[in-house]
Amino acid sequence: MLLVGTDPADSKRALETASMDKGFLVSVGIHPQNAGKYIDDDVFSLQDLVGQGKIAAVGETGFDLYRTPESELLQRNLFRAHIQLAKKLSLPLVIHDRDAHEKTLQVLDEEDGWQAGGVFHCFSGDVEMASKATAKGFYISVPGVVTFQKSSLLRDVVRMCPMEKLLVETDAPYLTPVPFRGKRNEPAYLVHTVEQVALIKGCTREDIARETTLNYEKLFATKK
């Protein structure tokens, strides 16, 4: 399980939680919605936490132009800093991309963020975007949204995505899958996301559980 930090204090809390179980790893970062509260130096200061041994990724980082469009330029600057930090530490990126597909890809191209590797969490792009991301070595992470009736685009992405580039996630406490949609999300509900992905891919949920676990280990567990 990857525990994702959204600001410096939250990243420290994630590390404290991770110390409770060997199965927990941490991603340290400053969420794009927090742009304006923090500057580039705050991103680079996160490297001071790396010595604690549980850090496996940088982020989540990117753009959120749905909730905080007014801070786009600040988000871009923080995103660039996260990419630079990930490359410096040889850690993968956890990308947050909401209503900003073209801008996200543009910054990754300009900063050669592809070199760091990583994952598009709660992927919301189309098949063409997913094809580019996976061709560049990134993973596509599938949330409970895939169980929603109107999520045909995400199901198309899952259908075309190579099995070796798929991950699943909760995004807890959000994006709870059917049949618990509307309730607080939790890891126990992940099975419903896995079952939907298995249905789309024409295999068993055990196949998806096995393959996504292996993918998680390749992306994160080898980096800690």
C-alpha positions in Angstrom: 0.0 0.0 0.0 1.3 3.4 -0.9 0.5 6.3 1.5 0.6 9.6 -0.4 1.6 12.8 1.2 -0.2 16.1 0.2 2.1 18.6 2.0 5.2 18.4 4.2 3.3 17.7 7.4 1.1 15.1 5.8 4.1 13.4 4.3 5.6 13.2 7.8 2.4 11.7 9.1 2.4 9.2 6.2 5.9 8.1 7.3 4.8 7.7 10.9 1.9 5.5 9.7 4.2 3.5 7.4 6.5 2.6 10.3 3.6 0.6 11.7 3.6 -2.1 9.0 6.2 -3.4 6.6 3.6 -3.4 3.8 3.3 0.4 3.8 5.4 2.7 1.5 5.2 6.5 1.2 5.2 9.1 -1.5 6.2 12.6 -0.4 4.8 15.6 -2.1 2.8 18.8 -2.2 -0.6 18.5 -3.8 -1.3 21.0 -6.6 -4.3 22.3 -4.7 -1.8 23.5 -2.1 0.1 25.7 -4.6 0.3 29.2 -3.1 0.8 27.8 0.4 4.2 26.4 -0.5 7.1 27.3 -2.9 9.7 25.3 -4.8 12.1 25.2 -1.8 9.4 23.4 0.2 9.4 20.7 -2.4 13.1 20.3 -2.4 13.1 20.2 1.4 11.2 16.9 1.2 14.4 15.2 0.4 15.3 15.5 4.1 12.8 12.8 4.8 14.3 10.3 2.4 16.7 8.9 5.0 13.9 7.2 6.8 13.8 4.5 4.3 10.1 4.1 3.5 9.9 6.7 0.7 9.3 5.1 -2.7 8.0 8.0 -4.8 7.6 11.8 -5.2 4.1 13.3 -5.4 1.4 13.6 -5.8 2.1 16.4 -8.1 0.7 17.9 -11.3 -2.3 20.1 -12.0 -5.8 20.4 -10.5 -7.6 22.9 -12.7 -11.0 21.7 -11.5 -10.8 22.9 -7.9 -7.9 25.5 -8.1 -7.6 26.9 -11.6 -6.6 30.3 -10.3 -3.2 28.9 -9.2 -2.2 27.3 -12.5 1.2 29.0 -12.8 2.1 28.2 -9.2 1.0 24.6 -9.8 3.2 24.4 -12.9 6.2 25.7 -10.9 5.7 23.1 -8.1 5.2 20.4 -10.7 8.6 21.2 -12.3 10.2 21.1 -8.8 8.7 17.7 -8.1 10.1 16.4 -11.4 13.5 17.7 -10.6 13.4 16.2 -7.1 12.3 12.8 -8.5 15.1 12.7 -11.0 17.6 13.7 -8.4 16.5 11.0 -6.0 15.9 8.4 -8.8 12.3 8.0 -7.6 9.1 7.6 -9.6 6.4 10.3 -9.8 2.8 10.1 -8.7 0.9 12.4 -11.1 -2.3 14.2 -10.3 -4.0 15.4 -13.5 -7.4 16.9 -13.3 -8.8 18.9 -16.2 -5.2 19.5 -17.4 -4.2 16.6 -19.7 -2.4 18.7 -22.3 -0.6 20.9 -19.7 0.5 17.8 -17.7 2.0 16.1 -20.8 3.6 19.4 -21.8 5.5 19.8 -18.5 6.5 16.2 -18.6 7.9 16.7 -22.1 9.7 20.0 -21.2 11.2 18.7 -18.0 11.8 15.1 -19.3 9.8 13.9 -16.4 9.3 10.7 -18.3 12.8 9.8 -17.3 11.8 9.5 -13.7 8.9 7.1 -14.5 5.8 6.9 -12.4 2.1 6.6 -12.4 -0.9 8.7 -13.5 -3.1 8.3 -10.4 -6.9 8.2 -10.9 -6.3 8.3 -14.6 -9.0 10.4 -16.4 -7.5 10.9 -19.8 -8.4 9.1 -23.0 -7.0 6.1 -24.8 -4.5 8.2 -26.8 -3.1 9.8 -23.7 -2.9 6.4 -22.0 -1.1 5.0 -25.0 1.5 7.8 -24.8 2.0 7.4 -21.1 2.5 3.7 -21.2 4.8 3.9 -24.2 6.9 6.3 -22.1 7.0 3.7 -19.3 4.4 5.2 -17.0 1.7 3.2 -15.3 -2.1 3.8 -15.4 -3.8 3.6 -12.0 -7.5 2.7 -12.0 -9.8 4.0 -9.2 -13.4 3.0 -8.2 -14.6 5.3 -11.0 -14.3 2.4 -13.3 -17.4 0.8 -11.7 -19.5 3.9 -12.4 -22.1 3.5 -15.2 -21.0 6.6 -17.1 -17.2 5.7 -17.1 -17.1 4.2 -20.6 -13.9 6.2 -21.4 -12.0 4.8 -18.4 -13.2 1.3 -19.3 -11.8 1.8 -22.8 -8.5 2.8 -21.3 -8.4 -0.3 -19.1 -9.3 -2.4 -22.2 -6.3 -1.2 -24.2 -3.8 -0.7 -21.4 -1.1 -3.5 -21.3 -1.6 -5.6 -18.2 2.0 -4.9 -17.1 1.2 -1.2 -16.9 -2.0 -1.4 -14.8 -2.4 -0.4 -11.1 -5.5 -0.2 -9.0 -6.2 2.2 -6.1 -8.7 3.5 -3.6 -8.0 7.3 -3.6 -9.5 6.9 -0.1 -11.6 8.4 1.3 -12.9 9.4 -2.2 -14.1 7.7 -5.4 -15.8 4.8 -3.6 -16.7 2.0 -6.1 -20.2 0.6 -6.7 -22.0 -0.8 -4.7 -20.7 1.5 -1.9 -20.6 4.7 -4.0 -21.4 7.7 -1.8 -19.8 6.2 1.3 -16.3 6.9 2.7 -13.9 4.8 0.7 -11.5 2.3 2.3 -9.1 -0.4 1.1 -11.6 -3.2 1.8 -13.6 -1.9 -1.2 -10.8 -2.2 -3.6 -12.0 -5.7 -4.5 -14.9 -4.2 -6.4 -12.5 -2.1 -8.6 -10.4 -5.2 -9.2 -13.5 -7.2 -10.2 -14.6 -4.6 -12.7 -11.1 -4.5 -14.2 -11.1 -8.2 -14.5 -14.4 -8.2 -16.3 -13.1 -5.7 -18.8 -9.9 -7.6 -19.4 -11.6 -11.0 -19.6 -9.8 -12.6 -16.8 -10.2 -13.4 -13.1 -9.9 -11.0 -10.2 -7.1 -13.2 -8.9 -5.2 -12.5 -12.2 -5.7 -8.7 -11.7 -4.7 -8.9 -8.1 -1.6 -10.8 -8.9 -0.5 -8.6 -11.9 -1.2 -5.3 -10.2 0.7 -6.4 -7.1 3.7 -7.3 -9.2 3.4 -3.9 -11.0 3.3 -2.1 -7.7 6.4 -3.9 -6.5 8.2 -3.1 -9.7 7.3 0.6 -9.6 7.6 1.3 -5.9 9.0 -1.6 -3.7 12.3 -1.7 -5.6 12.8 2.1 -5.0 12.5 2.3 -1.2 
